[in-house]
Amino acid sequence: MTEVIHILGAGLSGLAAATILARSGKEVHVHEIREDSGARFDGDFQGIENWTSDLDFFEELREWGFDVDEFKSDSFGIIDLIHPDDEISHPKTEGVAFRVVERGTEAHTIDQGFKRMALESGVNIHYKVKKPTEDCRIVAAGPRESSAVAFGEIFETSHKNLVAFQLNDKLAPGAYSYMIIIDGVGLICTCLWRKQRKSGRYLNETIAWYEENYELDRKPIKRVGGKGDFGLPSKYVHDGRYYVGEAGGLQDFMWGFGMRYAITSGVLAAKAILGECEYEKEVRRRLVPLVKASAINRFLMNRVGNRGFKMVANQWMRDQKRKGDGLKFMQWLYKPGILRRSLWPLVRIGMLRKKELPDGRIVHRMPFRGSLKRDLWEQSPRANEIGEQWKSKQREGGNLSFADSDA
Ligand SMILES: Cc1cc2nc3c(=O)[nH]c(=O)nc-3n(C[C@H](O)[C@H](O)[C@H](O)COP(=O)(O)OP(=O)(O)OC[C@H]3O[C@@H](n4cnc5c(N)ncnc54)[C@H](O)[C@@H]3O)c2cc1C
């Protein structure tokens, strides 16, 4: 008799796992609470990193049998790195540093690409349904709680394609903001790693900054956002269930680049069910060291402000000058070297809090940090105007997928 496998969540990790299992002859049912795959995001750009392994991620996807032409992607080897004092420098590499994909429900998004591959492989996807976690072999339901939020605006622009990454503790408390422009559509996003009462304020000020420094000719379309849940569970297989992607805490604590870990863990869970590997062992070998290295970096970032961020930006550029390749610095950041590893006990005690989840799993998670005195400042007149502009756009029907102070 054909084995029936139920998966909770039709995001990237769930669909990747489902496709591999269905291709091996299993009867696979994916249960998704939302109306479609990608509905959690709808329209924002995200970057798939290419620095946590020597193997190009698209090569890896092809080896696993995924067709990377099923969704649109744009490769980048250079970015504008915006230092906290507004200096702009250019980390670059000859190869592909990352690829920008769109998330959401439109045909060219990565979510819909993975959905098509799953359906073509014979996977049954059930949307708008609730399924008890206990009935599922793979749990791929994404984040549960908030450790950080990202809040962005999508707009039309005449500016050429570009990715800008800004380290700035004022505009993005504890973190970074970014601007991605692909084929006439832009996204400006600010990430808040300290909980704020009005996140829209930070986005307005961030947009004002980018408008002043780039010729954007910006026409707002919609505002988007989402949360990230950062924590390390004590087990990745619990009561016979495989926890993949963000549901398994497989997320990058430093910059939030979780897509690669999500897809990789989905593939590993499927292979484990097919008897080709041991999930717990493989995740601990391949992904947990990266997650831990990112958590250690996050711990250090939480301790510094703009002075520390400036040192990081300068170090990145010095490293590029020495080695002739800007990607080497990113590769080094995620390497769990001896020095970084020695900080782990401190990070565990100082940054993570032990919690028992309803399913009995123990997780050491990073709580959403409180705001600091320095997070309170007067909005600039231009940021106020941008806020008003958004309010009038909303009155005309502008879509907000993530409420201003959602957390
Ligand atoms: C604003 C933002 C920007 C980001 N930018 C980047 C980036 O640039 N690069 C990058 O690599 N990563 C980025 N990430 C992280 C990345 O999106 C996630 O790590 C990745 O999508 C995780 O995949 P997943 O399969 O674990 O979860 P998801 O893709 O979120 O899929 C989980 C699915 O499960 C569904 N679900 C939830 N609960 C239930 C339930 N009870 N029953 C059934 N279904 C359920 C959800 O609706 C969803 O469809 C970003 C995240 C956010 C929020």
The ligand as an SDF file (V2000), in Angstrom:
LIG
                    3D

 53 58  0  0  0  0  0  0  0  0999 V2000
    9.6250   40.5400    5.6280 C   0  0  0  0  0  0  0  0  0  0  0  0
   10.5240   39.3490    5.5030 C   0  0  0  0  0  0  0  0  0  0  0  0
   11.6190   39.4200    4.6670 C   0  0  0  0  0  0  0  0  0  0  0  0
   12.4370   38.3120    4.5050 C   0  0  0  0  0  0  0  0  0  0  0  0
   13.5130   38.4030    3.6600 N   0  0  0  0  0  0  0  0  0  0  0  0
   14.2410   37.3040    3.4240 C   0  0  0  0  0  0  0  0  0  0  0  0
   15.3090   37.3510    2.4880 C   0  0  0  0  0  0  0  0  0  0  0  0
   15.5970   38.3900    1.8870 O   0  0  0  0  0  0  0  0  0  0  0  0
   15.9930   36.2060    2.2450 N   0  0  0  0  0  0  0  0  0  0  0  0
   15.6920   35.0290    2.8810 C   0  0  0  0  0  0  0  0  0  0  0  0
   16.3400   34.0130    2.6070 O   0  0  0  0  0  0  0  0  0  0  0  0
   14.7110   34.9710    3.7990 N   0  0  0  0  0  0  0  0  0  0  0  0
   13.9840   36.0750    4.0650 C   0  0  0  0  0  0  0  0  0  0  0  0
   12.9720   36.0060    4.9810 N   0  0  0  0  0  0  0  0  0  0  0  0
   12.7490   34.7280    5.6840 C   0  0  0  0  0  0  0  0  0  0  0  0
   12.0400   33.7330    4.7950 C   0  0  0  0  0  0  0  0  0  0  0  0
   10.9030   34.3240    4.2250 O   0  0  0  0  0  0  0  0  0  0  0  0
   11.6250   32.5230    5.6250 C   0  0  0  0  0  0  0  0  0  0  0  0
   12.7270   32.0820    6.3640 O   0  0  0  0  0  0  0  0  0  0  0  0
   11.1000   31.3720    4.7730 C   0  0  0  0  0  0  0  0  0  0  0  0
   10.0010   31.7560    4.0080 O   0  0  0  0  0  0  0  0  0  0  0  0
   10.7100   30.2280    5.6930 C   0  0  0  0  0  0  0  0  0  0  0  0
   10.0980   29.2170    4.9570 O   0  0  0  0  0  0  0  0  0  0  0  0
    9.1550   28.1950    5.6840 P   0  0  0  0  0  0  0  0  0  0  0  0
    8.7510   27.1920    4.6890 O   0  0  0  0  0  0  0  0  0  0  0  0
    9.7490   27.7530    6.9430 O   0  0  0  0  0  0  0  0  0  0  0  0
    7.9020   29.0990    6.0640 O   0  0  0  0  0  0  0  0  0  0  0  0
    6.8780   29.8500    5.1050 P   0  0  0  0  0  0  0  0  0  0  0  0
    7.4410   30.0710    3.7640 O   0  0  0  0  0  0  0  0  0  0  0  0
    6.3910   31.0020    5.8980 O   0  0  0  0  0  0  0  0  0  0  0  0
    5.6940   28.8160    5.0030 O   0  0  0  0  0  0  0  0  0  0  0  0
    4.9260   28.4340    6.1120 C   0  0  0  0  0  0  0  0  0  0  0  0
    3.5310   28.1930    5.6170 C   0  0  0  0  0  0  0  0  0  0  0  0
    2.7830   27.5480    6.6430 O   0  0  0  0  0  0  0  0  0  0  0  0
    1.5050   28.1440    6.7220 C   0  0  0  0  0  0  0  0  0  0  0  0
    0.9570   27.9180    8.0570 N   0  0  0  0  0  0  0  0  0  0  0  0
    1.2310   28.5850    9.1980 C   0  0  0  0  0  0  0  0  0  0  0  0
    0.5560   28.0410   10.2230 N   0  0  0  0  0  0  0  0  0  0  0  0
   -0.1560   27.0010    9.7230 C   0  0  0  0  0  0  0  0  0  0  0  0
   -1.0290   26.0480   10.2770 C   0  0  0  0  0  0  0  0  0  0  0  0
   -1.3150   26.0350   11.5820 N   0  0  0  0  0  0  0  0  0  0  0  0
   -1.5830   25.1250    9.4730 N   0  0  0  0  0  0  0  0  0  0  0  0
   -1.3080   25.1150    8.1470 C   0  0  0  0  0  0  0  0  0  0  0  0
   -0.4590   25.9950    7.5530 N   0  0  0  0  0  0  0  0  0  0  0  0
    0.1120   26.9170    8.3440 C   0  0  0  0  0  0  0  0  0  0  0  0
    1.7570   29.5950    6.3690 C   0  0  0  0  0  0  0  0  0  0  0  0
    0.5690   30.2030    5.9170 O   0  0  0  0  0  0  0  0  0  0  0  0
    2.7960   29.4670    5.2700 C   0  0  0  0  0  0  0  0  0  0  0  0
    2.2420   29.3680    4.0030 O   0  0  0  0  0  0  0  0  0  0  0  0
   12.1510   37.1030    5.2020 C   0  0  0  0  0  0  0  0  0  0  0  0
   11.0700   37.0480    6.0680 C   0  0  0  0  0  0  0  0  0  0  0  0
   10.2590   38.1570    6.2360 C   0  0  0  0  0  0  0  0  0  0  0  0
    9.0920   38.0820    7.1710 C   0  0  0  0  0  0  0  0  0  0  0  0
  1  2  1  0
  2  3  1  0
  2 52  2  0
  3  4  2  0
  4  5  1  0
  4 50  1  0
  5  6  2  0
  6  7  1  0
  6 13  1  0
  7  8  2  0
  7  9  1  0
  9 10  1  0
 10 11  2  0
 10 12  1  0
 12 13  2  0
 13 14  1  0
 14 15  1  0
 14 50  1  0
 15 16  1  0
 16 17  1  0
 16 18  1  0
 18 19  1  0
 18 20  1  0
 20 21  1  0
 20 22  1  0
 22 23  1  0
 23 24  1  0
 24 25  2  0
 24 26  1  0
 24 27  1  0
 27 28  1  0
 28 29  2  0
 28 30  1  0
 28 31  1  0
 31 32  1  0
 32 33  1  0
 33 34  1  0
 33 48  1  0
 34 35  1  0
 35 36  1  0
 35 46  1  0
 36 37  1  0
 36 45  1  0
 37 38  2  0
 38 39  1  0
 39 40  1  0
 39 45  2  0
 40 41  1  0
 40 42  2  0
 42 43  1  0
 43 44  2  0
 44 45  1  0
 46 47  1  0
 46 48  1  0
 48 49  1  0
 50 51  2  0
 51 52  1  0
 52 53  1  0
M  END
$$$$
